[in-house]
Structures are given as structure tokens and as C-alpha cells.
Amino acid sequence: MFIAMNRFQVTKGREGDFEEVWKARDSHLDQVAGFVEFHLLRGPEHEDHTLYSSHTVWASRQAFEDWTRSEHFRAAHKNAGETKGLYLGHPNFEGFEVVI
């Protein structure tokens, strides 16, 4: 299995807006081979931001990489530019191979 995470530093006071974007988003993940599950995680609060992470579990790294090159991926990210101001900087991607 493979776990893909994007960490977002969400601008303080915009947490509700950020969560609404994710709730309303059509991710198309349920149509993708190898997709297992998705979670949006809310982490610690800092002075200027709250940490969030999108967390997807995949059957394999290959299934995740295939998704990133798919039409489903492009459709899920078509409105990404509309979220400017919700978070500081770019999301930070982290990928993990499941060992145990």
C-alpha cells in the first residue's frame, strides 16, 4: 500500500472556508482503480496558520502515480487556483510506502 499526504498551512481564521472547499469538491477518487480511502486531517494551530493534511491510501504507489496522470486527477484539481489566500505557500507533498 501507499499513503499520499499533502500538508497545508491554512491561514488563521480561514479554516471553515478551507474545509468547505474539500467538502464540496468532487474528487473523482471513487472512480479510480487502486484508491482505498481519503481523510482530511486537522492538526495543530500555530500563530498564523492551522496545519491540515489530505491523506489518501492507495493499493500501491503505481495506482497513485497512475491517478496523478489521469483525467480524473485533472478534473479534481481544475479549480485549484480559486483557493488562493486560504493557505500559506504551496502544499507540501509526502508519500509513504507501507512497510508493516
C-alpha positions in Angstrom: 0.0 0.0 0.0 1.0 3.6 -0.4 -0.1 6.7 1.6 -0.1 10.1 -0.1 -0.3 13.3 2.0 -0.4 17.0 1.2 0.2 19.3 4.2 -1.4 22.7 4.0 -0.7 25.7 6.3 -4.2 27.2 6.3 -4.4 30.9 7.1 -5.7 31.6 10.6 -9.4 32.4 10.5 -9.9 30.6 7.1 -10.2 27.1 8.4 -14.0 26.9 7.8 -13.6 28.1 4.2 -10.8 25.6 3.6 -12.9 22.7 5.0 -15.9 23.8 2.8 -13.8 23.6 -0.3 -12.9 20.0 0.5 -16.5 19.1 1.4 -17.9 20.5 -1.8 -15.1 19.1 -4.0 -15.8 16.3 -6.5 -12.5 14.3 -6.1 -13.5 11.5 -8.6 -11.4 9.2 -6.4 -14.2 6.7 -6.2 -13.8 6.1 -9.9 -10.0 5.3 -9.7 -8.5 1.9 -9.7 -6.4 1.3 -6.6 -8.0 4.0 -4.4 -8.7 2.8 -0.9 -9.7 5.8 1.3 -9.4 9.5 1.9 -9.3 11.7 5.0 -8.8 15.4 5.6 -6.9 15.9 8.8 -6.9 19.0 11.0 -3.7 19.4 13.0 -2.2 21.9 15.4 -2.9 25.6 15.4 0.0 28.0 15.2 0.2 31.8 15.4 -0.5 32.4 11.7 -2.0 29.1 10.5 -3.6 25.8 11.2 -2.0 22.7 9.8 -4.1 20.4 7.7 -3.3 17.2 5.7 -5.1 15.5 2.9 -4.5 11.7 3.4 -5.2 9.1 0.7 -4.5 5.4 0.9 -3.8 3.5 -2.3 -3.3 -0.1 -3.2 0.2 0.7 -4.5 2.5 3.6 -5.4 1.8 2.7 -9.1 -2.0 3.2 -8.5 -1.3 6.6 -7.0 1.0 7.6 -9.8 -1.5 6.4 -12.5 -4.1 8.6 -10.8 -1.8 11.7 -11.0 -1.6 11.3 -14.8 -5.3 10.7 -15.3 -8.3 12.7 -16.5 -9.8 12.2 -13.0 -6.9 13.9 -11.4 -7.2 16.9 -13.8 -10.9 17.1 -13.2 -10.4 17.0 -9.4 -7.9 19.8 -9.5 -9.4 22.1 -12.1 -10.4 24.8 -9.6 -7.2 24.7 -7.5 -6.4 28.3 -8.4 -9.5 29.5 -6.7 -8.2 28.7 -3.2 -5.6 31.4 -3.2 -5.4 33.1 0.2 -6.7 30.1 2.1 -3.3 28.8 2.8 0.3 30.0 3.1 2.7 28.9 0.3 2.3 25.7 -1.6 1.1 22.3 -0.2 3.9 20.0 0.9 3.6 16.5 -0.6 4.8 13.5 1.4 4.5 9.9 0.1 4.9 6.8 2.2 5.3 3.1 1.3 3.5 0.9 3.9 6.1 -1.4 5.4 4.0 -3.2 8.0 
